[in-house]
Amino acid sequence: MPGRIASFFRNLLRKGAVEQALDDELQSAVELLTQEKMKEGLSHPAARRQALIALGGVEQVKEQVRDSRTGAFLDSLLQDLRFALRQMQRSRALPSPRSLSWRSASPPTSSCSVCCRL
């Protein structure tokens, strides 16, 4: 349990260092797989491509690791809250022009549909 708590705070407070460590680890895994594929007789570009396919893509692996980290739910919640606040700030300035344009467009449309039925 103390390890999980320490991991939680490390993931929360030292996000840059944790991301860099993950990136370094994935790059070394790709390089090792590339070397193995080159020993099988593939060229460097083909071996690297096969290594990336075997891993399932670097970005996909990063997302899986991020989602499984301790505290990922809190990070996701904070991102959602920041996004909601940005959207609320944006929508305060624009509701009246947006609603006015929608309201002004609906009467001609409804009257046009009445005329077309006759």
Secondary structure, DSSP 8 states (H G I E B T S, - for coil): -HHHHHHHHHHHH-HHHHHHHHHHHHHHHHHHHHHHHHHTT--HHHHHHHHHHHHT-HHHHHHHHHHHSTTHHHHHHHHHHHHHHHHHHHHHHSHHHHHHHHHHHHHHHHHHHHHHH-
